[in-house]
Amino acid sequence: MSAPPEASGEYSVSQSDTERFVSPLADADERQIEGALRPRQLAEFVGQARLREQLTLVLEGAMRRGKAPDHVLLSGPPGLGKTTIAMIIAAELAAPLRITSGPAIERAGDLASVLTSLNGGEVVFIDEIHRLARPAEEMLYLAMEDFRVDVMLGKGPGATAVPLDIAPFTLVGATTRAGLLPAPLRDRFGFTGHLDFYDPAELGVIIRRSAGLLGVTLREEGADEIAGRSRGTPRIANRLLRRVRDFAEVRGDGVVSVAAARAALELYEVDESGLDRLDRAVLTALVRRFGGGPVGLSTLAVAVGEEAETVEVVAEPFLVRAGLMARTPRGRVATPAAWAHLGLVAPPPGGQGDDSGAITLFD
């Protein structure tokens, strides 16, 4: 397994005045494009260097022993590559991959039907594994340790548990909320890896690779501009690249330059720091309507016309990570950086949230 590709000066596609390269992905729909941009091997996977090295040892050790590798748990925010790594694990092992999700497995029988149909060495990927139903979760304990499931026949006092052996398999679980995973389930994974956000240089490599696959003429500065607004997330970087490509093709010469990237991202309401419409709405409400806080999550969500869960899951993690918002026991608070981002002057220390300066819903 070789090292990941390094950044190069420019991933551009040569073209003449009469002929232009057309990528084979040009006519594919959005889901096909998303799948085609995924790396197929660990050597192609950019970023997460420590995780890649650890996973390489796990897989190579298992292949040398001729056995299925330990079960793998991947945690981290959405869009960082958990599903891609599951696909890579199956590809490296040359094994089939079964994909499902925690919410889709509502009963233990649903899980039993998947596990009993496995062939030896297959890889099972369960996304959002922390949302498994409790009966299915308890069945998974036995399956992961002893490669056996107990199927209940009948109901009531006459019910009988019939043990069924299943073929050895490798479970890859993914979760965005590792804290919700029960300890007995978490402890049954032989390897646990956490995915961190990417830095702009790594995102630049990913964007250049994707541009090459999509047949997009991409300038170095254009790639850097997109990478800097991608919130450290490859999924967002690839999405912004496709939107900037649309802008460049429709309103420009088809070349993704820094000017085209800035104009396109301004049109799509993504600012220099990566904040989108919802992020700015939350930040503006927190600063302008509530004097910087503290304010409760539900009140903040009502102020921006969104569900509380949407604000908490979609906007809040990035705002906290960017140092624009803080969580306190009394509620959400805007940091001085938030005021500066909106072009405002922060109140003096101690002025936020007190009775004399804070704006409330009742003022």
Sequence and secondary structure as in RCSB ss.txt:
>XXXX:A:sequence
MSAPPEASGEYSVSQSDTERFVSPLADADERQIEGALRPRQLAEFVGQARLREQLTLVLEGAMRRGKAPDHVLLS
GPPGLGKTTIAMIIAAELAAPLRITSGPAIERAGDLASVLTSLNGGEVVFIDEIHRLARPAEEMLYLAMEDFRVD
VMLGKGPGATAVPLDIAPFTLVGATTRAGLLPAPLRDRFGFTGHLDFYDPAELGVIIRRSAGLLGVTLREEGADE
IAGRSRGTPRIANRLLRRVRDFAEVRGDGVVSVAAARAALELYEVDESGLDRLDRAVLTALVRRFGGGPVGLSTL
AVAVGEEAETVEVVAEPFLVRAGLMARTPRGRVATPAAWAHLGLVAPPPGGQGDDSGAITLFD
>XXXX:A:secstr
        S       SS     TTTTS HHHHHHHTS SSGGG  S HHHHHHHHHHHHHHHHHTS    EEEE
 STTSSHHHHHHHHHHHHT  EEEEETTT  SHHHHHHHHHT  TT EEEEETGGG  HHHHHHHHHHHHHSEEE
EEESSGGG EEEEEE    EEEEEES GGGS HHHHTT SEEEE     HHHHHHHHHHHHHHHT EE HHHHHH
HHHTSTT HHHHHHHHHHHHHHHHHHSSSEE HHHHHHHHHHTT  TTS  HHHHHHHHIIIIITTT  B HHHH
HHHHTS HHHIIIIIHHHHHHTTSEEEETTEEEE HHHHHHTT     TT TTSTTT   TT 
